[in-house]
Amino acid sequence: EKRALQAEENLRRAKLDNSLAAQRLQDEFKKLSEELTLQFKESEESTMKAEAEAQELRLQISILEEHLQKATTELELVQDQCKTEVENLSSLLTENETEFTQLSLA
């Protein structure tokens, strides 16, 4: 009977130990689950923020490309105008040189 009582006591202690261990595991699981949920939400927020920033950068790139194209077109126009002006001035210079030469010979 003494051994039976001891066995019952050991069984009660084992059940209590197991119950406490199970409770600790449940608490730890709950804590880890909450941490993972928080990390997932933070990750989602970071992803959404990064996507918004990427979209804004794409928009800025598009605007800059438009400005670059406009500036390139304007530069080409100015270069053409300068070339035409240089050609006109060169032609005028040639005419003046010819006229000067003719006047000098006269």
CNS distance restraints for C-alpha pairs under 8 A (distance, minus, plus):
assign (resid   1 and name CA) (resid   5 and name CA) 6.16 0.50 0.50
assign (resid   2 and name CA) (resid   6 and name CA) 6.12 0.50 0.50
assign (resid   3 and name CA) (resid   7 and name CA) 5.96 0.50 0.50
assign (resid   4 and name CA) (resid   8 and name CA) 6.09 0.50 0.50
assign (resid   5 and name CA) (resid   9 and name CA) 6.11 0.50 0.50
assign (resid   6 and name CA) (resid  10 and name CA) 6.07 0.50 0.50
assign (resid   7 and name CA) (resid  11 and name CA) 6.03 0.50 0.50
assign (resid   8 and name CA) (resid  12 and name CA) 6.12 0.50 0.50
assign (resid   9 and name CA) (resid  13 and name CA) 6.17 0.50 0.50
assign (resid  10 and name CA) (resid  14 and name CA) 6.05 0.50 0.50
assign (resid  11 and name CA) (resid  15 and name CA) 6.06 0.50 0.50
assign (resid  12 and name CA) (resid  16 and name CA) 6.08 0.50 0.50
assign (resid  13 and name CA) (resid  17 and name CA) 5.96 0.50 0.50
assign (resid  14 and name CA) (resid  18 and name CA) 5.94 0.50 0.50
assign (resid  15 and name CA) (resid  19 and name CA) 5.93 0.50 0.50
assign (resid  16 and name CA) (resid  20 and name CA) 6.08 0.50 0.50
assign (resid  17 and name CA) (resid  21 and name CA) 6.05 0.50 0.50
assign (resid  18 and name CA) (resid  22 and name CA) 5.97 0.50 0.50
assign (resid  19 and name CA) (resid  23 and name CA) 6.15 0.50 0.50
assign (resid  20 and name CA) (resid  24 and name CA) 6.17 0.50 0.50
assign (resid  21 and name CA) (resid  25 and name CA) 6.15 0.50 0.50
assign (resid  22 and name CA) (resid  26 and name CA) 6.12 0.50 0.50
assign (resid  23 and name CA) (resid  27 and name CA) 6.11 0.50 0.50
assign (resid  24 and name CA) (resid  28 and name CA) 6.05 0.50 0.50
assign (resid  25 and name CA) (resid  29 and name CA) 5.97 0.50 0.50
assign (resid  26 and name CA) (resid  30 and name CA) 6.07 0.50 0.50
assign (resid  27 and name CA) (resid  31 and name CA) 6.16 0.50 0.50
assign (resid  28 and name CA) (resid  32 and name CA) 6.12 0.50 0.50
assign (resid  29 and name CA) (resid  33 and name CA) 5.95 0.50 0.50
assign (resid  30 and name CA) (resid  34 and name CA) 6.16 0.50 0.50
assign (resid  31 and name CA) (resid  35 and name CA) 6.22 0.50 0.50
assign (resid  32 and name CA) (resid  36 and name CA) 6.09 0.50 0.50
assign (resid  33 and name CA) (resid  37 and name CA) 6.13 0.50 0.50
assign (resid  34 and name CA) (resid  38 and name CA) 6.17 0.50 0.50
assign (resid  35 and name CA) (resid  39 and name CA) 6.11 0.50 0.50
assign (resid  36 and name CA) (resid  40 and name CA) 5.97 0.50 0.50
assign (resid  37 and name CA) (resid  41 and name CA) 6.22 0.50 0.50
assign (resid  38 and name CA) (resid  42 and name CA) 6.16 0.50 0.50
assign (resid  39 and name CA) (resid  43 and name CA) 6.00 0.50 0.50
assign (resid  40 and name CA) (resid  44 and name CA) 6.12 0.50 0.50
assign (resid  41 and name CA) (resid  45 and name CA) 6.15 0.50 0.50
assign (resid  42 and name CA) (resid  46 and name CA) 6.08 0.50 0.50
assign (resid  43 and name CA) (resid  47 and name CA) 6.05 0.50 0.50
assign (resid  44 and name CA) (resid  48 and name CA) 6.13 0.50 0.50
assign (resid  45 and name CA) (resid  49 and name CA) 6.08 0.50 0.50
assign (resid  46 and name CA) (resid  50 and name CA) 6.02 0.50 0.50
assign (resid  47 and name CA) (resid  51 and name CA) 6.08 0.50 0.50
assign (resid  48 and name CA) (resid  52 and name CA) 6.16 0.50 0.50
assign (resid  49 and name CA) (resid  53 and name CA) 6.16 0.50 0.50
assign (resid  50 and name CA) (resid  54 and name CA) 6.03 0.50 0.50
assign (resid  51 and name CA) (resid  55 and name CA) 6.14 0.50 0.50
assign (resid  52 and name CA) (resid  56 and name CA) 6.20 0.50 0.50
assign (resid  53 and name CA) (resid  57 and name CA) 6.12 0.50 0.50
assign (resid  54 and name CA) (resid  58 and name CA) 6.13 0.50 0.50
assign (resid  55 and name CA) (resid  59 and name CA) 6.25 0.50 0.50
assign (resid  56 and name CA) (resid  60 and name CA) 6.22 0.50 0.50
assign (resid  57 and name CA) (resid  61 and name CA) 6.05 0.50 0.50
assign (resid  58 and name CA) (resid  62 and name CA) 6.17 0.50 0.50
assign (resid  59 and name CA) (resid  63 and name CA) 6.28 0.50 0.50
assign (resid  60 and name CA) (resid  64 and name CA) 6.08 0.50 0.50
assign (resid  61 and name CA) (resid  65 and name CA) 6.01 0.50 0.50
assign (resid  62 and name CA) (resid  66 and name CA) 6.28 0.50 0.50
assign (resid  63 and name CA) (resid  67 and name CA) 6.28 0.50 0.50
assign (resid  64 and name CA) (resid  68 and name CA) 6.03 0.50 0.50
assign (resid  65 and name CA) (resid  69 and name CA) 6.10 0.50 0.50
assign (resid  66 and name CA) (resid  70 and name CA) 6.17 0.50 0.50
assign (resid  67 and name CA) (resid  71 and name CA) 6.04 0.50 0.50
assign (resid  68 and name CA) (resid  72 and name CA) 5.98 0.50 0.50
assign (resid  69 and name CA) (resid  73 and name CA) 6.15 0.50 0.50
assign (resid  70 and name CA) (resid  74 and name CA) 6.17 0.50 0.50
assign (resid  71 and name CA) (resid  75 and name CA) 5.99 0.50 0.50
assign (resid  72 and name CA) (resid  76 and name CA) 6.18 0.50 0.50
assign (resid  73 and name CA) (resid  77 and name CA) 6.28 0.50 0.50
assign (resid  74 and name CA) (resid  78 and name CA) 6.20 0.50 0.50
assign (resid  75 and name CA) (resid  79 and name CA) 6.03 0.50 0.50
assign (resid  76 and name CA) (resid  80 and name CA) 6.12 0.50 0.50
assign (resid  77 and name CA) (resid  81 and name CA) 6.18 0.50 0.50
assign (resid  78 and name CA) (resid  82 and name CA) 6.04 0.50 0.50
assign (resid  79 and name CA) (resid  83 and name CA) 6.06 0.50 0.50
assign (resid  80 and name CA) (resid  84 and name CA) 6.13 0.50 0.50
assign (resid  81 and name CA) (resid  85 and name CA) 6.10 0.50 0.50
assign (resid  82 and name CA) (resid  86 and name CA) 6.03 0.50 0.50
assign (resid  83 and name CA) (resid  87 and name CA) 6.13 0.50 0.50
assign (resid  84 and name CA) (resid  88 and name CA) 6.12 0.50 0.50
assign (resid  85 and name CA) (resid  89 and name CA) 6.04 0.50 0.50
assign (resid  86 and name CA) (resid  90 and name CA) 5.92 0.50 0.50
assign (resid  87 and name CA) (resid  91 and name CA) 6.08 0.50 0.50
assign (resid  88 and name CA) (resid  92 and name CA) 6.09 0.50 0.50
assign (resid  89 and name CA) (resid  93 and name CA) 5.99 0.50 0.50
assign (resid  90 and name CA) (resid  94 and name CA) 6.16 0.50 0.50
assign (resid  91 and name CA) (resid  95 and name CA) 6.21 0.50 0.50
assign (resid  92 and name CA) (resid  96 and name CA) 6.09 0.50 0.50
assign (resid  93 and name CA) (resid  97 and name CA) 6.03 0.50 0.50
assign (resid  94 and name CA) (resid  98 and name CA) 6.14 0.50 0.50
assign (resid  95 and name CA) (resid  99 and name CA) 6.10 0.50 0.50
assign (resid  96 and name CA) (resid 100 and name CA) 5.93 0.50 0.50
assign (resid  97 and name CA) (resid 101 and name CA) 6.02 0.50 0.50
assign (resid  98 and name CA) (resid 102 and name CA) 6.17 0.50 0.50
assign (resid  99 and name CA) (resid 103 and name CA) 6.10 0.50 0.50
assign (resid 100 and name CA) (resid 104 and name CA) 5.99 0.50 0.50
assign (resid 101 and name CA) (resid 105 and name CA) 6.23 0.50 0.50
assign (resid 102 and name CA) (resid 106 and name CA) 6.24 0.50 0.50
